[in-house]
Amino acid sequence: GIIAQINDYQMTIASAVEEQTATTNEMNRSISEAAMSSSQIAANISGVAEATQRTSGNAADARQAADRLNAMSTDLRTLVGRFRY
């Protein structure tokens, strides 16, 4: 009768709530994984930016060293030229 119907409804509702809870838990897990992945991506981007800055600094240092070497080469040519004549 009525009590059996109410019991069936309660079982159906309980089952639906259980499924909803499982779905919510899975969504939370997926969101947590996505957040962790986003954090890792941000850390990787930060690392790339730092490496780029270091590379840029190293390139500037190499350019300065090349300029100094060029100046020394010019000075050396001038000195050697004095001995020739």
Short mmCIF file of the C-alpha atoms (twelve columns), coordinates in Angstrom:
data_MODEL
# 
_entry.id   MODEL 
# 
loop_
_atom_site.group_PDB 
_atom_site.id 
_atom_site.type_symbol 
_atom_site.label_atom_id 
_atom_site.label_alt_id 
_atom_site.label_comp_id 
_atom_site.label_asym_id 
_atom_site.label_seq_id 
_atom_site.Cartn_x 
_atom_site.Cartn_y 
_atom_site.Cartn_z 
_atom_site.pdbx_PDB_model_num 
ATOM 1  C CA . GLY A 1  0.000   0.000  0.000   1 
ATOM 2  C CA . ILE A 2  0.826   3.545  0.819   1 
ATOM 3  C CA . ILE A 3  3.710   2.723  3.169   1 
ATOM 4  C CA . ALA A 4  5.361   0.591  0.487   1 
ATOM 5  C CA . GLN A 5  4.982   3.436  -2.031  1 
ATOM 6  C CA . ILE A 6  6.464   5.941  0.428   1 
ATOM 7  C CA . ASN A 7  9.297   3.512  1.106   1 
ATOM 8  C CA . ASP A 8  9.927   3.169  -2.655  1 
ATOM 9  C CA . TYR A 9  9.963   6.958  -3.030  1 
ATOM 10 C CA . GLN A 10 12.406  7.279  -0.138  1 
ATOM 11 C CA . MET A 11 14.648  4.636  -1.673  1 
ATOM 12 C CA . THR A 12 14.515  6.398  -5.048  1 
ATOM 13 C CA . ILE A 13 15.319  9.754  -3.423  1 
ATOM 14 C CA . ALA A 14 18.147  8.224  -1.372  1 
ATOM 15 C CA . SER A 15 19.580  6.620  -4.499  1 
ATOM 16 C CA . ALA A 16 19.384  9.905  -6.414  1 
ATOM 17 C CA . VAL A 17 21.071  11.770 -3.538  1 
ATOM 18 C CA . GLU A 18 23.814  9.135  -3.450  1 
ATOM 19 C CA . GLU A 19 24.386  9.492  -7.202  1 
ATOM 20 C CA . GLN A 20 24.410  13.270 -6.885  1 
ATOM 21 C CA . THR A 21 26.947  13.069 -4.051  1 
ATOM 22 C CA . ALA A 22 29.188  10.780 -6.120  1 
ATOM 23 C CA . THR A 23 28.910  13.141 -9.101  1 
ATOM 24 C CA . THR A 24 29.696  16.162 -6.915  1 
ATOM 25 C CA . ASN A 25 32.725  14.387 -5.434  1 
ATOM 26 C CA . GLU A 26 33.977  13.513 -8.922  1 
ATOM 27 C CA . MET A 27 33.500  17.118 -10.040 1 
ATOM 28 C CA . ASN A 28 35.435  18.351 -6.985  1 
ATOM 29 C CA . ARG A 29 38.255  15.915 -7.758  1 
ATOM 30 C CA . SER A 30 38.365  17.057 -11.378 1 
ATOM 31 C CA . ILE A 31 38.376  20.714 -10.346 1 
ATOM 32 C CA . SER A 32 41.195  20.062 -7.872  1 
ATOM 33 C CA . GLU A 33 43.234  18.320 -10.571 1 
ATOM 34 C CA . ALA A 34 42.597  21.193 -12.973 1 
ATOM 35 C CA . ALA A 35 43.688  23.700 -10.320 1 
ATOM 36 C CA . MET A 36 46.872  21.726 -9.661  1 
ATOM 37 C CA . SER A 37 47.581  21.537 -13.388 1 
ATOM 38 C CA . SER A 38 47.007  25.279 -13.712 1 
ATOM 39 C CA . SER A 39 49.436  25.905 -10.858 1 
ATOM 40 C CA . GLN A 40 52.035  23.695 -12.513 1 
ATOM 41 C CA . ILE A 41 51.560  25.497 -15.823 1 
ATOM 42 C CA . ALA A 42 51.950  28.863 -14.080 1 
ATOM 43 C CA . ALA A 43 55.129  27.639 -12.372 1 
ATOM 44 C CA . ASN A 44 56.487  26.390 -15.711 1 
ATOM 45 C CA . ILE A 45 55.697  29.708 -17.384 1 
ATOM 46 C CA . SER A 46 57.438  31.523 -14.541 1 
ATOM 47 C CA . GLY A 47 60.467  29.263 -14.982 1 
ATOM 48 C CA . VAL A 48 60.532  29.945 -18.715 1 
ATOM 49 C CA . ALA A 49 60.303  33.695 -18.067 1 
ATOM 50 C CA . GLU A 50 63.226  33.521 -15.613 1 
ATOM 51 C CA . ALA A 51 65.286  31.464 -18.060 1 
ATOM 52 C CA . THR A 52 64.491  33.959 -20.808 1 
ATOM 53 C CA . GLN A 53 65.661  36.830 -18.610 1 
ATOM 54 C CA . ARG A 54 68.885  34.975 -17.787 1 
ATOM 55 C CA . THR A 55 69.443  34.195 -21.463 1 
ATOM 56 C CA . SER A 56 68.796  37.812 -22.363 1 
ATOM 57 C CA . GLY A 57 71.269  38.918 -19.687 1 
ATOM 58 C CA . ASN A 58 73.824  36.402 -20.923 1 
ATOM 59 C CA . ALA A 59 73.351  37.630 -24.487 1 
ATOM 60 C CA . ALA A 60 73.927  41.219 -23.334 1 
ATOM 61 C CA . ASP A 61 77.062  40.118 -21.454 1 
ATOM 62 C CA . ALA A 62 78.313  38.284 -24.552 1 
ATOM 63 C CA . ARG A 63 77.641  41.390 -26.653 1 
ATOM 64 C CA . GLN A 64 79.622  43.557 -24.209 1 
ATOM 65 C CA . ALA A 65 82.482  41.055 -24.210 1 
ATOM 66 C CA . ALA A 66 82.489  41.028 -28.022 1 
ATOM 67 C CA . ASP A 67 82.540  44.836 -28.075 1 
ATOM 68 C CA . ARG A 68 85.481  44.892 -25.636 1 
ATOM 69 C CA . LEU A 69 87.291  42.257 -27.679 1 
ATOM 70 C CA . ASN A 70 86.719  44.311 -30.821 1 
ATOM 71 C CA . ALA A 71 88.124  47.412 -29.088 1 
ATOM 72 C CA . MET A 72 91.175  45.468 -27.884 1 
ATOM 73 C CA . SER A 73 91.690  44.098 -31.388 1 
ATOM 74 C CA . THR A 74 91.622  47.628 -32.788 1 
ATOM 75 C CA . ASP A 75 94.110  48.792 -30.141 1 
ATOM 76 C CA . LEU A 76 96.377  45.821 -30.890 1 
ATOM 77 C CA . ARG A 77 96.296  46.572 -34.633 1 
ATOM 78 C CA . THR A 78 97.227  50.171 -33.881 1 
ATOM 79 C CA . LEU A 79 100.153 49.102 -31.689 1 
ATOM 80 C CA . VAL A 80 101.395 46.546 -34.219 1 
ATOM 81 C CA . GLY A 81 101.087 49.182 -36.948 1 
ATOM 82 C CA . ARG A 82 103.440 51.477 -35.020 1 
ATOM 83 C CA . PHE A 83 106.136 48.814 -34.958 1 
ATOM 84 C CA . ARG A 84 105.958 48.214 -38.698 1 
ATOM 85 C CA . TYR A 85 106.744 51.760 -39.727 1 
# 
